[in-house]
Each structure stands twice: as structure tokens, then as C-alpha cells.
Amino acid sequence: MAAPFVAASPSGVAIRTRLKHLTPGAEKVLRLVGAHLGALASQDLKARCRDGLEHSGGTWAVRKRELTRLSSARWAGSITKATHDQWALARRCQLAHIQNLEAGIRTIEDRLSQPVGRKGTKRAPGGYRSRGEWHAKSRRLRVLEDRLAAARADREAGIVHVVRGGKRLARTRHHLEAAQLTESAWRRGWEAQRWFLAADGESGKRYGNETIRVSPDGEASIKLPIPLTYLANAPHGRYILACRVTFAHRATEWADRVAANRALAYRIHLDTGRDRWYLTASWQLPPTPALPIEAALAHGVIGVDMNADHLAAWRLDPHGNPTGAPHRFFYDLTGTAPHRDAQVRHALTRLLHWARACGVQAIAVEDLDFAAEKTREKHGRKRRFRQLISGMPTAKLRARLASMADQTGIAIIAVDPAYTSRWGAQHWQKPLTTKNRKTTRHDAAAMAIGRRAQGHPIRRRTAPPPAHRRDEQGHRTVQAGPGVPGREGTRPRIPGPRTRSVGAGRGANAGNQNAQHRSGRSAEHETWQQDSLPLSL
């Protein structure tokens, strides 16, 4: 199993606020600028995809020069950088798609090679249930092989498939009734998603950004592209928005960077569902050395087990013993993506507040990755189970927890998730269940996660009976193997009395007083007689 490690601190910060009280004229300017730069971004993405693997610094410079004539040097730099990042993301997604296809093909081939009706095990699936299913899966195997061949050919040629605005929104155009949208509403959302209103920061420039600038008093202005400079209401081709920008979260950090002219990146976007404009500010954080795991665990740890509808947490002392009662932080992962994200944030906020109240400096979570478990071929008939694990935001929860805990000084320790639920239920669920508290399997898994983060085995310690009443044997914290002499396991059951304190009528020789005599001789040879007590000493 992989050793536990302290998760890295976040490398950047992003905060968002609403642009309130925008005038119709300012909204018109933002729409025109976004549409113009969005068209340039689409052209640049097309050129980048055409270059493929032959891309170089020279071709990048050529693309940037062509865009500079139609916008500005800084707008062109932001567009080309965003295009390069989008192409690189598409390449990573393409590789993940290929690996997913390969995993599905291996599973189908293994199940097709087994006799029909053979039962599987917990580690590997068996054969298919019927000849009809076997035939359908053999046809699907050919389809997956064709898809894999096409994906590999595209990757070798450097071809990626990218949709500006999102593939999901593009497909929604053909299912407007199911999405409860009109064509005009869909068109507004589609155009807004394809706009480009993002500018990278630059240290040393005024307020950290020359393209989209926000002053310390909240005045926001934007540098207009060359074809739209006639819309400027300020010198040097700038347009000042008729609103004041205020940030509710990390406002002090943002103000310090603005005052010091440090780099700040901004993005303006329109939420067509609410008809609201938003401004997002982001900046990079300097890398900080990770806290040593020994120092993080000095005051104990909180083990957290993630589930479909709640987080199960339990506090452990430095020796791996449970302290207090388990806590559960519930959330609802149904509905829209913003709703699910808010539910995760609220649950993590309550978890961090509880950790600070306990004085704990570390939270242990599982390093989960369901990439191999989400395949349709592994859990084909278990549709509800596939939906369950697909809906668990493991990566988002770990990233959000790390970023939120960084501000509270709490370290996040990632552990190997192997057998935490099974071993936790086996060794901890029953001992921790009382008349007033019902310990669930998830609570026991939180115990297992916390002990693994501390380096303790998950197996519960069983203290052996001491040889005498003196504290000579010391404190034992682990359970030894079955072959170790004097181990902390359960002693084998030996028939008969085990000590001289067995009551009358007990033991294997109960009722036979002659058999209990030291000599072991029968009553025919010797009779038992008790001496009389002395009258004086």
C-alpha cells in the first residue's frame, strides 16, 4: 500500500463578485468586445488544432502577430495562451478516453473467454449470464476496438476534437424540449459561452493588469480592441464600467496585490440563466513547503470517509484511539452543478470548523480515483452503483478541502483507500457500538482512515492478561502475528480448569474429587481426609 502523504497546498486563488448596476451602454460594450474577441479565439483555436504536433514557438509567434492587428498585443497574448491550454487539456482528455477504452476491452475479452454462466468473485467478474448477452458483448467489443483504433490514430497524428462553448451545450440544441429551452434562449447561452473576456496579469504594471484593470477603490475599466476603440469613454482607448467592484472573500489579499502592482488575472462572464455579469480575479500563490506529517499528527487526526450523501468523520488521539462521538456532515448532490458545488463547500466548512474547535491540525482523507470503477463493462448491470460512484465528486472534494484548509492551518493527509471500509467494519464497528450509539460502517471506515494516516494498523489492539499485578510488561500498541510468542491475540480454548480459582462443580473433572487430587490416584488406593485444625500455635 502507498504511504500516507501531506497533500500539496493550492497553487492559486480565484475569487468572484457580481458586477452590479451596469448601465445598458456598458452591457452593450461588454457584449461587443466579448463577441469580437471570441471570434478571434475561435480562429486561433482552429489554427492551433491545424498545427497539431508540429506546433513550435515560431508558429505561436505568427499567430500572435496576426491577432495583434485585430485586437492588441496583450489581448493576443491572452488568447493564444488560453488556446494552448485548451489544446493541452484536450490531449489529456484524449489519453484518458483511450485508457478507458482499453480497460473496457480487457474486461470484455476476459469475460468472453470464460464459460457462460460462470460466477465471478469480488476481485474479478465471471462469465456472461446468457448466450444472448455473450453475443451482444462480442458485438460491442468490435465497436470499442474500432473506437480505440480511431482514437489512437488521432493521437498519433496530433488531432484533437474541441468545441468552444462546450459539447454538452452544443448537443442540447437538438433536444430543446427536454432541456425546457427555446431556440432564442439557447442561442443567447451559446453565444455567451463562446465570448472571450479574460486577461492575464502582469507584475509591475498599474494595478497588476493593463487590459482589465480594477483600482483599489473598485473602479473597473477595460482596454478596447482596435476595431472598437470608437466606444471608449476614457483616454488611451479604455472604457470605464459604471459600477464599483467589491470582493467579499479575500478582499484584503486582493487589495494588497493591487496596491503593490502584482499580477492579477481577470475574467468577465455573463450568466444567461440569471442575466447577471460576474468578475473573477485570480492569482498564483508562491510554493510553500509542506508540513511534516509527524508535526501534523502531533495533536491527533480526524479521519473522514466520503459517501454519496454525507461525510463520516471521527476524531482520533495521537495513539489512534477514538475520541468522542462520530460526526456526520450531510450534503445533497442532486440538481445543478452550482448547487452540488455549494453543498460540498458547506459540508467542508462545517468539517473545518469542527476540526478547529477540537484543536486538531490534520484531516485524513482517502486518495480516491474511480477511473477504473466507472467503466460500463465492469458494472454493466449495476446501473445504480455506476451512477453512485460517478456522482461522487472525489477530485473536487479533495481540491476544495485542500484549498479551504490552507487558510485555517490544517494539513490534509491522503491515504491509500484499499480495504478501509471492509477492515474498519471488521475491527471497529462492533466494539464501538453501544446502547446509546449505533456505529455505522462509514464511521468505522473513518476510524480506519485515521489510523492509516497515523501509521497504525487498522486491526484493533487486544491487551493480553498480565502475568502478575505489577506494571512490568509495558504498553503494547499493535497486535502481533499468530506465530509470535506472547502475542496479543486470543488464547486457544483449553478444556478443563485453567486456574486454581475455578469454582466448585466447574471444569472438566467436576464431581470427581479424586481426579482433582495431586497424586491423580483413584479412590481404591487412597482416600481423601482433611487434617484437623491445631488448637494452638
Rosetta blueprint (number, residue, H / E / L):
1 M L
2 A L
3 A L
4 P L
5 F E
6 V E
7 A L
8 A L
9 S L
10 P L
11 S L
12 G E
13 V E
14 A E
15 I E
16 R E
17 T E
18 R E
19 L L
20 K L
21 H L
22 L L
23 T L
24 P H
25 G H
26 A H
27 E H
28 K H
29 V H
30 L H
31 R H
32 L H
33 V H
34 G H
35 A H
36 H H
37 L H
38 G H
39 A H
40 L H
41 A H
42 S H
43 Q H
44 D H
45 L H
46 K H
47 A H
48 R H
49 C H
50 R H
51 D H
52 G H
53 L H
54 E H
55 H L
56 S L
57 G H
58 G H
59 T H
60 W H
61 A H
62 V H
63 R H
64 K H
65 R H
66 E H
67 L H
68 T H
69 R L
70 L L
71 S L
72 S L
73 A H
74 R H
75 W H
76 A H
77 G H
78 S H
79 I H
80 T H
81 K H
82 A H
83 T H
84 H H
85 D H
86 Q H
87 W H
88 A H
89 L H
90 A H
91 R H
92 R H
93 C H
94 Q H
95 L H
96 A H
97 H H
98 I H
99 Q H
100 N H
101 L H
102 E H
103 A H
104 G H
105 I H
106 R H
107 T H
108 I H
109 E H
110 D H
111 R H
112 L H
113 S L
114 Q L
115 P L
116 V L
117 G L
118 R L
119 K L
120 G L
121 T L
122 K L
123 R L
124 A L
125 P L
126 G L
127 G L
128 Y L
129 R L
130 S L
131 R H
132 G H
133 E H
134 W H
135 H H
136 A H
137 K H
138 S H
139 R H
140 R H
141 L H
142 R H
143 V H
144 L H
145 E H
146 D H
147 R H
148 L H
149 A H
150 A H
151 A H
152 R H
153 A H
154 D H
155 R H
156 E H
157 A H
158 G L
159 I L
160 V L
161 H L
162 V L
163 V L
164 R L
165 G L
166 G L
167 K H
168 R H
169 L H
170 A H
171 R H
172 T H
173 R L
174 H L
175 H L
176 L H
177 E H
178 A H
179 A H
180 Q L
181 L L
182 T L
183 E H
184 S H
185 A H
186 W H
187 R H
188 R H
189 G H
190 W H
191 E H
192 A H
193 Q H
194 R L
195 W L
196 F L
197 L L
198 A E
199 A E
200 D L
201 G L
202 E L
203 S L
204 G L
205 K L
206 R H
207 Y H
208 G H
209 N L
210 E L
211 T L
212 I E
213 R E
214 V E
215 S L
216 P L
217 D L
218 G L
219 E E
220 A E
221 S E
222 I E
223 K E
224 L L
225 P L
226 I H
227 P H
228 L H
229 T H
230 Y H
231 L H
232 A L
233 N L
234 A E
235 P L
236 H L
237 G L
238 R E
239 Y E
240 I E
241 L E
242 A E
243 C E
244 R E
245 V L
246 T L
247 F L
248 A L
249 H L
250 R L
251 A H
252 T H
253 E H
254 W H
255 A H
256 D H
257 R H
258 V H
259 A H
260 A L
261 N L
262 R L
263 A L
264 L L
265 A E
266 Y E
267 R E
268 I E
269 H E
270 L E
271 D E
272 T L
273 G L
274 R L
275 D L
276 R E
277 W E
278 Y E
279 L E
280 T E
281 A E
282 S E
283 W E
284 Q E
285 L L
286 P L
287 P L
288 T L
289 P L
290 A L
291 L L
292 P L
293 I H
294 E H
295 A H
296 A H
297 L L
298 A L
299 H L
300 G L
301 V E
302 I E
303 G E
304 V E
305 D E
306 M E
307 N L
308 A L
309 D L
310 H E
311 L E
312 A E
313 A E
314 W E
315 R E
316 L E
317 D L
318 P L
319 H L
320 G L
321 N L
322 P E
323 T E
324 G E
325 A E
326 P E
327 H E
328 R E
329 F E
330 F E
331 Y L
332 D L
333 L L
334 T L
335 G L
336 T L
337 A H
338 P H
339 H H
340 R H
341 D H
342 A H
343 Q H
344 V H
345 R H
346 H H
347 A H
348 L H
349 T H
350 R H
351 L H
352 L H
353 H H
354 W H
355 A H
356 R H
357 A H
358 C H
359 G L
360 V L
361 Q L
362 A E
363 I E
364 A E
365 V E
366 E E
367 D L
368 L L
369 D L
370 F L
371 A L
372 A L
373 E L
374 K L
375 T L
376 R L
377 E L
378 K L
379 H L
380 G L
381 R L
382 K L
383 R H
384 R H
385 F H
386 R H
387 Q H
388 L H
389 I H
390 S H
391 G H
392 M L
393 P L
394 T H
395 A H
396 K H
397 L H
398 R H
399 A H
400 R H
401 L H
402 A H
403 S H
404 M H
405 A H
406 D H
407 Q L
408 T L
409 G L
410 I L
411 A E
412 I E
413 I E
414 A E
415 V E
416 D L
417 P L
418 A L
419 Y L
420 T H
421 S H
422 R H
423 W H
424 G H
425 A H
426 Q H
427 H H
428 W H
429 Q H
430 K L
431 P L
432 L L
433 T L
434 T L
435 K L
436 N L
437 R L
438 K L
439 T L
440 T L
441 R H
442 H H
443 D H
444 A H
445 A H
446 A H
447 M H
448 A H
449 I H
450 G H
451 R H
452 R H
453 A H
454 Q H
455 G L
456 H L
457 P L
458 I L
459 R L
460 R L
461 R L
462 T L
463 A L
464 P L
465 P L
466 P L
467 A L
468 H L
469 R L
470 R L
471 D L
472 E L
473 Q L
474 G L
475 H L
476 R L
477 T L
478 V L
479 Q L
480 A L
481 G L
482 P L
483 G L
484 V L
485 P L
486 G L
487 R L
488 E L
489 G L
490 T L
491 R L
492 P L
493 R L
494 I L
495 P L
496 G L
497 P L
498 R L
499 T L
500 R L
501 S L
502 V L
503 G L
504 A L
505 G L
506 R L
507 G L
508 A L
509 N L
510 A L
511 G L
512 N L
513 Q L
514 N L
515 A L
516 Q L
517 H L
518 R L
519 S L
520 G L
521 R L
522 S L
523 A L
524 E L
525 H L
526 E L
527 T L
528 W L
529 Q L
530 Q L
531 D L
532 S L
533 L L
534 P L
535 L L
536 S L
537 L L
